[in-house]
Amino acid sequence: MMQLNREMMQLCLSLAQKAQGKTSPNPLVGAVVVQDRVVVGKGFYPQAGQPNAEVFALKNAGEKAQGATVYINLEPPLHCCPDLIEAQVKKVVLGGVKTRYAQNLSRCKVV
């Protein structure tokens, strides 16, 4: 499992690099949706003012996101929680947290 986590996080970082120089003042972020060890969705934050990486990855995965694991290289802002909840993902794996968004996912509530 650790090897899969490393590989998926590396893929997130590679995706994020596609937006190099376009996201300021925000960070580079990539996201991958994995179902049964297979990548079913990918996304990255393309530029400031656009939807977040996980939104693109979930859209790319479609219904395959249900029950999947989402890998994101940086904790998403709180306003992205509804997208993760609506997609009914099973787990979110983060590469890191940004102080500004620290513990946002822990504040997501399923209602």
Residue pairs with C-beta under 8 A, 6 or more apart in sequence:
4 34
4 37
5 71
5 93
8 32
8 34
8 39
8 71
8 93
9 71
9 73
9 93
9 95
11 30
11 32
11 39
11 42
11 71
12 29
12 30
12 31
12 32
12 53
12 71
12 72
12 73
12 95
13 30
13 73
13 95
14 30
15 30
15 31
15 32
15 42
15 43
15 44
15 53
16 28
16 29
16 30
16 44
16 45
16 53
16 73
17 28
17 30
18 30
18 44
18 46
19 28
19 44
19 45
19 46
19 47
20 28
22 46
22 47
22 48
23 29
23 45
23 46
23 47
23 48
24 48
25 48
26 45
26 48
27 45
27 74
27 98
28 44
28 45
28 73
29 44
29 45
29 52
29 53
29 72
29 73
29 74
29 76
30 42
30 43
30 44
30 45
30 53
30 72
30 73
31 41
31 42
31 43
31 44
31 52
31 53
31 54
31 56
31 57
31 58
31 70
31 71
31 72
31 73
32 39
32 41
32 42
32 57
32 70
32 71
33 39
33 40
33 41
33 42
33 57
33 58
33 60
33 61
33 64
33 65
33 68
33 69
33 70
33 71
33 89
34 40
34 68
34 69
34 70
34 71
35 61
35 64
35 65
35 67
35 68
35 69
40 60
40 61
40 64
40 65
40 68
41 57
41 58
41 59
41 60
41 61
41 62
41 64
41 65
41 68
42 56
42 57
42 60
43 53
43 54
43 55
43 56
43 57
43 58
43 59
43 60
44 53
44 56
45 51
45 52
45 53
45 56
46 56
52 76
52 77
52 80
53 72
53 76
54 70
54 72
54 76
54 80
54 83
54 84
55 80
55 83
57 70
58 65
58 70
58 83
58 84
58 87
58 89
61 68
61 87
65 87
65 88
65 89
66 87
66 88
66 89
67 88
67 89
67 90
68 87
68 89
68 90
69 89
69 90
69 91
69 92
69 93
70 84
70 87
70 89
70 91
70 92
70 93
71 92
71 93
71 95
72 92
72 93
72 94
72 95
73 94
73 95
73 96
74 94
74 95
74 96
74 97
74 98
74 101
75 94
75 96
75 97
75 98
75 101
75 102
75 103
75 104
75 105
76 84
76 101
76 104
76 105
77 101
77 104
78 101
78 104
78 107
78 108
81 104
81 105
81 107
81 108
84 92
84 105
84 108
85 108
85 110
92 105
94 105
97 103
